[in-house]
Amino acid sequence: MKFHHFSAVALLSICLMTLPTVALAVYSTPAVSEEDPPATCNFGDAIYAAQCYGSYCDWTRLYCYETRYQVSNRYWTTSFSEEGTNYRFCGANEIMTGISCAGDYCDNVSIECSQIPRTRYNCQWFGPHSEEQGYVGFGGKYVNGMSCTGSYCDNHYYYICNY
């Protein structure tokens, strides 16, 4: 009988290749409008896509992705609309993790920010996005801020970044 000798590295490689892979969780929040409570991603997760529908983009649904980032702080910004200051950003070491609104057709928007141990880079504005476009993905980037224009904050713009 002949025995073959395997190195520990080769044996470990074979074991790792045969283990089942675990997909990271992807999910959507309930749609939010002025009548509803805020929509947020779970702790450590981030927004990778969004959808709005209804007149003037009245309902917004977030699509969240499990990042496993450690979150040290979560907070809500003051609200914004197309009148006056029409945007809010999270900090350089934060991601946008939720949305809330008030007023007719979800006109006054507030975003939730979560502090993470990563720094944003390679950021750009994405939009405009409204009910005519439906679902939009952000190409592997996460949302760091939001802006709007048009009647009742109808056109959404997302500030998307790598982390």
N, C-alpha and C positions, 0 to 999 in steps of 0.2 A: 504494500500500500504506500502511495506517494502522497506527502503532505505539501501544501502550498503555503508559503508564508506571505502574509499581508502586512503592510505597514499600518500603523495606527491611523495615519492620515487617509490612506485608501479606504480602510474600513469605515471611518467616520464619514467620508464622502459618499459611500454607498448608502449608509444609513440616512443621511440627510436627503439624498435624492429620492428615497422611498417614502419619506414622511409626507403626509397630506399637507397641502398648503392651506393656510387660513386666509380667507379674503377679509380685507378691512371692511367694516360696516359702512354702508352707504344708505342714507334714508332721507326722507323729506319731512319737513315740519308741516303742521296744519297751516292752511292759508290764513293770513291775518288781514283784518280790516279794522275800521274804527270801532266796530261792535265787539271785537274779539280781544282776548288777552294776547300779550306779546308772543311771537314765535321765536324760539331759540334752539340752537344746537346743544347737544350734550357737552359736559365739561371736557375740554381738550379737543373737541371737534371743530371743524371750520366749514364755511360756506364755499362750495365749489361750483354752484349753479343756482339759478333763480328762475322763477316764472311769475308773471302777473297776468291777470285777466279781469274782465269786467270793465265797465265804463271808467275811463281815466285811470286805468291800472289800479282799480279799487282793492283787489285781493292780491296779496303777494305770498308766494310759497318759497321757502328756502330749501336747498338741497345740501345736506351736510355730509361730510366725509370724516371718518375716524382717523385722526392724526396722531393720537396718543401724546400730544404735547402736554406738559404739566402746566396747569393754569394756577396762577398765584393771585389773581384779582379779576373780578367781573364788575362792570358798571355800565350805566346807560348814559348816553350823551343827552344834551338838551335837544329839543326838537328843531327841525328845519323845514322849510317849504320853498316854493319857487319865489315867494316874496322875500326880499332881504337876503340874508345869508342862506344860500341854497345847498349847503353841504356840511358834512361832518366826517372827520377822519378818526381812526384809532391811532394810538402812538406807534412809534417805530418797532417796538417789541410787543405788538398786540395784533390780534385778528378780530374781524367783525364776526360776531356769533349770534346776533339776533336782530329783530326788527319789531317795532311797535309803531302804531300811528293813532292819530285822533283827527277829528274834523271830517267834513264831508268828503267822500271818496278817498279816505286815507290821506288827506292833504298835508298834515303835519307829522313828519316822520322822525323817529328817534332810533338810534342804533345801539346795540349792545357791543361792548368791546371786552376782550379777554386778554390779559397779559400772559405771554408765553416766553420761554427761554430762546427765542429766535428773533432775528432782526429782518425786517422786510428789505427787499431789493428788487430791482428790475420791475418797477411799478409803472402802470399806465392806466388811463381811463378807458372803460369799456362802455359803449352805449352810443346813442340812446336806445333804451329798451322799453317797450310798452306792450300793451295787450295784443297788438298786431303781430308781435314776434313770438309770443308764447314762451316756451322753455329756452333758456340759453345757458350754455356751459362756459366756463372761463378758462379753458385750455390748460388745466393743471395748476392754475394760480388760485390763490385765496383772496377773499375780499378784505380790504383794510378800511374802506370808507365808501360813502355814497353821496350822490347829489341828485337833484331833480330840476326839471324845467317843465314848462307848459301848464295849462290850467289844472288845478288840483294836484300838482306834482306828478303829472301824467307820464313824463319821460324820465325813466330812471337811468342813472349812470353809476357804474360801480368802479371803484379804484381797486384794481387787482394787482397782486404782488406775488413774487416767489418768497419763500422763507427758508 
